[in-house]
Amino acid sequence: MLLMAIVLAFASLTVELTVVSQSRLLRRAVSKNVILNLIVSLGVSWILGIMFGAQGLTVLLGALLATGASIPIYRVINATTRTKENRHARRHYRRLRN
């Protein structure tokens, strides 16, 4: 059960990050809102659990592991996105000023 939950967590995290990285709007929404992050992560884990025949505590444990791993990843994504946007805004402001 534990091994299946860990495999489910890695698969869920991989699918979730792949889907979220393709959509800029979804990436911003999920990285800023922890509740939405939780919903997306649990939903992806639940769907993958159904696809691979996992049930009950295995799906729950996999979802919790994936959610626990995705929260710091989204914080890093949010911080780097803000840094890039701030850098771009400063360059744009300098061009307008000159």
Secondary structure, DSSP 8 states (H G I E B T S, - for coil): -HHHHHHHHHHHHHHHHHHHHH-HHHHHHHHH-HHHHHHHHHHHHHHHHHHTT--THHHHHHHHHHHHHHHHHHHHHHHHHHHHHHHHHHHHHHHHH-
